[in-house]
Amino acid sequence: MVDITPQTVSLSGTPGQVLEAVVSITPAEKYRFSILGLEQKFNTQIKASLVKPAKGEASWQVKITSTSPKADDLYDIITLKTDSKYKPTLTIRVYAIYLGQEKIKS
């Protein structure tokens, strides 16, 4: 009915780095729908924005960015509301892991 690629986003980097990913949502030809909105469950440094399909295209995109000034593990759930009676909501899980620099032992 719908192809979400990837369904789970795993990002990793170092503190201060901006991590980015793009998720593609493609409705099946038989079950076309529109995405009406996007909600995030937690208020973290993970931000998501919805990009409508270009003219003649079927795929929607969710652009995800994350940043953290310190070593941290971040998690969020993005819920997309649709106008489909078969799939009124879609879920994307996002993990962002920031690993601190290891201290050199002397």
LINGI-V89036 format. One record per residue. N is the residue number from 1. PHI is phi in degrees with one decimal (none if undefined). NEAR is the number of other C-alpha atoms within 12 Angstrom. D_CENTER is the distance of its C-alpha to the mean C-alpha in whole Angstrom. Layout:
n = <N:N>
phi = <PHI:PHI>
near = <NEAR:NEAR>
d_center = <D_CENTER:D_CENTER>
This chain:
n = <1:2:3:4:5:6:7:8:9:10:11:12:13:14:15:16:17:18:19:20:21:22:23:24:25:26:27:28:29:30:31:32:33:34:35:36:37:38:39:40:41:42:43:44:45:46:47:48:49:50:51:52:53:54:55:56:57:58:59:60:61:62:63:64:65:66:67:68:69:70:71:72:73:74:75:76:77:78:79:80:81:82:83:84:85:86:87:88:89:90:91:92:93:94:95:96:97:98:99:100:101:102:103:104:105:106>
phi = <none:-148.4:-111.9:-112.1:-129.6:-80.4:-80.0:-123.0:-102.5:-119.2:-115.3:-147.9:-174.0:-107.5:-52.9:91.8:-80.6:-93.2:-101.2:-135.2:-153.2:-127.1:-108.0:-100.9:-120.4:-119.9:-68.5:-65.3:-52.1:-74.3:-122.5:-57.5:-151.5:-114.8:-95.3:-89.6:-175.0:-136.9:-131.1:-112.6:-73.8:-113.8:-97.8:-115.4:-79.8:-90.1:-121.2:-130.0:-136.3:-95.2:-118.4:-69.0:-65.2:-69.1:-55.8:84.5:-96.8:-111.2:-85.0:-90.9:-133.1:-118.0:-92.4:-119.5:-129.6:-146.3:-148.6:-149.9:-78.0:-135.6:-62.0:-161.6:-114.5:-113.6:-147.3:-151.4:-119.4:-102.0:-112.8:-104.6:-93.5:-120.5:-97.0:-87.3:-76.7:-85.3:-135.2:-67.5:-137.1:-124.5:-123.7:-127.8:-97.7:-128.0:-120.2:-132.6:-117.0:-109.8:-99.2:-75.4:-69.8:-74.4:-79.7:-84.5:-81.1:-115.9>
near = <18:29:23:24:21:23:24:23:33:27:31:28:26:23:23:20:23:22:29:25:27:29:31:27:33:28:28:18:13:12:19:23:29:30:31:19:22:28:26:26:19:17:15:22:30:35:32:34:25:28:24:23:19:10:8:8:16:24:28:33:30:37:26:35:29:37:30:27:18:18:20:26:26:31:28:30:27:33:27:33:23:25:18:21:13:17:22:20:22:33:29:34:30:38:31:35:30:27:21:18:13:8:6:5:4:3>
d_center = <19:16:14:10:10:9:8:8:6:9:10:14:16:19:19:19:17:14:11:9:7:7:6:9:11:15:17:20:23:25:22:21:19:17:14:16:13:10:11:10:12:13:14:13:12:8:8:6:8:9:12:15:16:19:23:23:20:18:15:12:9:6:6:5:8:10:14:16:20:21:20:18:16:12:11:9:8:6:9:10:14:16:20:20:23:22:18:18:14:11:9:6:7:6:9:11:14:17:20:23:26:29:32:35:38:41>
